[in-house]
Amino acid sequence: MPVLIVLTSSESTAQWAAQPINVGPAGWETCTVRPLVIGPDSEPFIADERLSGGDAFLEALSAIVHGAGPGSGPFADGAP
C-alpha cells in the first residue's frame, strides 16, 4: 500500500497537507488519500541527544521540522 509522507517545518503547511485528497473524476471519486504529515506539532523538538535515546532517525526528523524555528540552535546555524 502506497503512503504519502509530508515533512514540513511550517505548521500552516502541515495543517493544509493533512487534508484528505479525493482521487477520481468529480462526483466519482474512487479513492481518498490521507497523507501522513510530520510537522512541528507532531514531532518533538530534540535539543539534546539524551532525549532521543540515541535514535538518529528521530534526531534527523526533529532537525527537519524544527530546524528553522526559535531555539533550534545549531540546526539553524548549519553547524555539524
Secondary structure, 3 states (H helix, E strand, C coil): CCCCEEECCCHHHHHHHCCCEEECCCCCCCEEECCEEECCCCCCCCCCHHHHCCCHHHHHHHHHHHCCCCCCCHHHHCCC
